[in-house]
Amino acid sequence: MLASPTTLHHLLLPAPPHLAFALPHAAPPLHAWLPLSRVAPPRVAALTHGSSCRMRRRGTRAKVVAAGGDEASSSGPTKFSVKIPVGDRHILVETGHIGRQASASVMVTDGETIVYCSVCMADTPSDPSDFFPMSVHYQERLSAAGRTSGGFFKREGRAKDHEVLVCRLIDRPLRPTMPKGFYYETQILSWVFSYDGIHSPDCVAVTAAGIAMALSEVPNKQTIAGVRIGMINDQFVVNPTTEQMEDSELDLMMAGTDSAILMIEGFCDFLTEEKLLQAVETGQVAIREICKAIDVLVQTCGKKKMVEAINLPPAELYRHVEDISGDELVKALQIKEKIPRRKALSALEEKVIMILSEQGYVSKDELSGPIENLADIVEEEDEDEVIEDGEVDEGDVHIKPVSRKPHRQLFSEVDVKLVFKEVSSKYLRRRIVEGEKRSDGRSACELRPINSQCGILPRAHGSALFTRGETQALAVVTLGDYQMAQRIDTLVDTEESKSFYLQYTFPPSSVGEVGRTGAPNRREIGHGMLAERALEPVLPAEVDFPYTIRVESTITESNGSSSMASVCGGCLALQDAGVPIKFPVAGIAMGLVLDTQEFGGDGTPLILSDITGSEDASGDMDLKVAGNEHGISAFQMDIKVVGITLPVMEQALLQARDGRKHILNEMLKCSPPPCKALSPHAPVIHVMKVKPNKVNLIIGSGGRTIKSILEETGVYAIDARDDGTVKITARDMESLEKSKNIITNLTMVPKVGEIFRNCEIKTIAPYGAFVEIAPGREGLCHISELSSSWLAKAEDAYKVGDRIDVKLIEINDKGQLRLSCKALLPDANQEPGSIKQQTSSSVKEKVVYKDDIIKMTTRRSRRKKEVEPSAAENATPKTLENSTADSP
């Protein structure tokens, strides 16, 4: 069983002297954690100092010994490297030879994928604040895969969405390991310098950042590492290759220490909670081995930690803040509504700041002590009595009490704000544990009231408003063709596109504040991706529903768990748009109060369902879980303590499953309910399959044919792909049918001997006439085949626009058609029966053979009134009509 840490990692292994520093006073006490378990030493394959050192393992400790006892040469950079086992292979960690002016820098190699990471600190500390001033930047250089940017400047621009997501993966596990009171701005820079297309760089980047931070001067509490876990054929794989991930049912990114979990994020195909926990346990074993090997490297070449730079508020300030605000703070935390509670806390904070930083604080003991009472009756003389020498009378010598005013203590405003925030958090946690009631009056497992509505936007293809307590999301679905797909520029592919994407917007008005609006920030990108991953597994296959689907979630109110509200609202909006999802999904956010014994509990961690914003900020965990009642589709966990254990996570996941069941039942009560039919404002899409060698006939020379079809029929778009798939997007069924018939005739396979009646002459040339036997399909009727008599010019018998009957007499190697009008004319030498037989053969004219049109799928608009009763009762909306056409 995995256990949580008590303090630093050197409780498990002997630590170097530069890591032995005291934890801040606000660190969790020992009784908050479960007992530690001893673990096996790491399997470190090789550790070199310069080029001539090797590592020997004795017992549980590793030691570096220089070969021959000689020190490495000082003429060049000293290089340290270590191979660390990860899954079925090793990763190579190198430091000391690149980026030597940074606080720490490492090169981590997995296969031929190389990630470089550096850590730097500012020379002077920033102003104290309630967060650690750390920034993370991750960039995938296109040169790593032998490519360059397609833009004018030929260099990478702003961070792409997937790069932002990796930045968040690095940032989230590192923050809990940073001590309070360290205000030196820290920057982590990561670049992918080489990518082999096999080994993913994101999990390598998380480990590289953890190694660089451990080697640097930043006084982090513990070493972290990250891995990816996949599940292939019901077997868990550590750091699977990109090819293996194509068959994986799970994509789990996780980070942690040698004994606890710090962060998980990923998605899966509705795995059970038990399977997910097994995957996390597999990842924790791999992380443990990496962390142990990193600790050996830190002992060899790590820098001294800047413990002396930790600057904490005075210890007595905590007691003073509680003395001033205690009673009022308890009352303010009992206010149920978010905005009134926030205003009450803000007013109380201003009062505490004014007393402690401007007026000065006088302790209650000083105000009620005997000195103050005695000073009230002391008589003070304006001037001292002058005594002449030799005339001192003992009766004139008096001992008078000296007046003392109370001693006022002044503190900095920043320290007061920091302490007030911690004290507020402490009181909120105490109220939840002792009173068994949260700020809004709910119990630990109780969810907020839920209300949902669909179809509130008449022109949108699908819309839903989902409200849970004081959190509200407006979800809108737009359906379109392939041109609406989101283009993605990755290291290996510039043509990759997404036919489903969810975009999340969090305006400042959702929390009643004034702020900047514009491009999405990292939080919005991360929350949007989480909701997108939660909904994607329930979407139909593209062959069954060939629409590009865009979901927009705008948060109109927020008091916690807005990303999970986006999942619920997005699911309802998809149903309202007529998307035939497999089944509904919902999401819920879970919180945690770990050290309950400190607040009067029995020491058992307290799991909170459907947390609010204040419970997220003051609690120890934010675990978001999406899925249905049977399994999980997406998850994300952030914590504020140095790791949690698997038993705590298991309890949270099981409680989250009960919460999802409740939410799904409430979503069924949506009023008005989802339409479950395509909107009349949505485009109509028809998918047909032709032989690949016929695609050029649809496109035409320079795209002329496909452009003429668009102009003639008025359809929105025609997408003809190399594999023979043709997708037609139209505004209505009339234009769709017209374009479909044209394409069908273009791609048909005529046979020699077929007769085509009433065909129009399109062009006349000196050597013959071009006749259109089908829309967009022409053949040449040579001048010798136009008439049974001799013609000097084709214009002598016909003109453009005339209609004639022709017979196909030849198809050459280039696919060109040779037609004959003369073959249909009566001949004196021809027997009467042959003419009759020839005429009867025209019954097969304009036949489209089955091997020509392979498959055709049409998506049509059907509103509620058109749905048959049996279809209306079906839980899965049927919005598609499949047909296989044998004729145009």
BELUR-V160195 format. One record per helix or strand of 2 or more residues. SS is the DSSP state (h for helix, s for strand). FROM is the first residue (numbers start at 0). TO is the last residue. Records with the same first field share a line. If there is no record, write none. Layout:
SS: FROM-TO + FROM-TO
//
This chain:
h: 8-10 + 16-18 + 29-31 + 66-68 + 141-144 + 160-174 + 200-214 + 241-244 + 272-300 + 306-308 + 314-332 + 337-358 + 363-367 + 369-374 + 393-395 + 412-434 + 481-483 + 507-510 + 521-535 + 561-575 + 595-598 + 612-617 + 645-666 + 691-698 + 700-712 + 732-746 + 782-784 + 793-795 + 821-823 + 831-843 + 863-865 + 868-871
s: 43-48 + 52-57 + 60-65 + 79-85 + 88-94 + 103-109 + 112-120 + 133-139 + 185-193 + 224-231 + 234-237 + 249-255 + 260-270 + 449-453 + 461-467 + 470-479 + 485-487 + 495-497 + 499-505 + 547-556 + 585-592 + 605-608 + 620-626 + 631-638 + 683-688 + 716-719 + 724-729 + 754-764 + 767-773 + 776-781 + 802-810 + 816-819 + 854-858 + 879-882
//
